[in-house]
Amino acid sequence: MISPYAQRVSALCGAMSDAKIDVAVLTHPDAIAYFAGYWNYLGMEFGRPTILVVKPGSTPTIITPLMEAEMCASMSWIEDIRPW
């Protein structure tokens, strides 16, 4: 069973392909929560951004602060988590 988050990313990738967009870099916490199912407690305004990178034909990547990487792995369906 595919998660609703994965379905949303799939729909986004389809729209991106139709529009010939190669990559989406999402930084807004609401967008990341909507597509990845993950929200961090601090964010861009505190200098601790989390970034979701979506490319059609590839698995999405979350880039998140090291202190939150474990929480991210337990909250999100996305497997490619890159701590910074």
TORLUMLO-503475 format. One line per 2 residues: their letters; for each residue x, y, z of C-alpha. Coordinates in steps of 0.25 Angstrom, whole numbers, plus 5000, padded with zeros to 4 digits. Example, Ala and Ser with C-alpha at 12.3 -4.5 7.8 and 13.67 -1.06 7.14 Angstrom:
AS	5049:4982:5031  5055:4996:5029
//
This chain:
MI	5000:5000:5000  5006:5013:4996
SP	5006:5024:5006  4998:5037:5003
YA	5011:5045:5004  5017:5036:4993
QR	5005:5038:4985  5006:5053:4986
VS	5021:5053:4982  5017:5044:4970
AL	5006:5054:4966  5017:5065:4968
CG	5027:5058:4959  5016:5056:4948
AM	5013:5071:4948  5028:5074:4948
SD	5031:5065:4936  5019:5071:4929
AK	5025:5085:4931  5039:5080:4928
ID	5044:5084:4942  5056:5075:4946
VA	5056:5078:4961  5048:5084:4972
VL	5055:5089:4985  5045:5091:4996
TH	5048:5098:5008  5035:5103:5014
PD	5031:5094:5026  5017:5092:5022
AI	5021:5087:5008  5031:5077:5014
AY	5021:5072:5024  5011:5071:5012
FA	5020:5063:5003  5029:5056:5013
GY	5021:5054:5026  5032:5061:5034
WN	5033:5074:5041  5045:5079:5049
YL	5044:5087:5062  5053:5099:5058
GM	5054:5103:5044  5059:5114:5034
EF	5056:5125:5043  5065:5119:5054
GR	5076:5116:5043  5073:5101:5044
PT	5066:5098:5030  5061:5085:5026
IL	5061:5083:5011  5053:5073:5002
VV	5058:5071:4988  5049:5064:4978
KP	5053:5059:4964  5044:5052:4955
GS	5050:5038:4953  5058:5038:4966
TP	5055:5036:4981  5053:5049:4989
TI	5064:5053:4998  5062:5061:5012
IT	5074:5069:5016  5072:5072:5031
PL	5080:5076:5043  5088:5065:5049
ME	5081:5066:5063  5068:5063:5056
AE	5072:5052:5046  5067:5041:5055
MC	5054:5047:5057  5052:5050:5042
AS	5055:5035:5039  5044:5031:5049
MS	5034:5041:5044  5036:5041:5029
WI	5034:5030:5018  5046:5036:5011
ED	5058:5027:5012  5069:5036:5007
IR	5072:5045:5019  5084:5054:5018
PW	5088:5060:5031  5096:5073:5031
//
